[in-house]
């Protein structure tokens, strides 16, 4: 969640949120952990709140949430939490057979596919073939 407020109220708003930090983390834009890649764009607000896994942030008045209520989706969690990791399956002539590995980054799949297809990936991406190429046959 991004919080905008008048510059003169920024310190007070941040302090209040930080003092009430519970099931979420509050950051000034400049202090967002680098691995989020979420602090250098002019449209990012000066205060960011990141919910802990299992919790959601909601704009507006508080209301009672019903257990089992259908969510329309959510995002923005800390990808360092193991619960945020997905499962990646790959099969075909380019991949090692019955090979298991640890976590891979979704952003690295694009350069992997480019390598397999023999095309050059765009240069302005965060993905790196070097982090995922080990799943290919030699």
Secondary structure, DSSP 8 states (H G I E B T S, - for coil): -EE---GGGHHHHHHHHHHT-SSEEEEEGGGS-GGG--SS-TTS-SEEEEE-TT-----SS-----TT----------TTSGGG-------STTB-TT---S---THHHHHHHHHHHT----SS-S--GGGTGGGB--
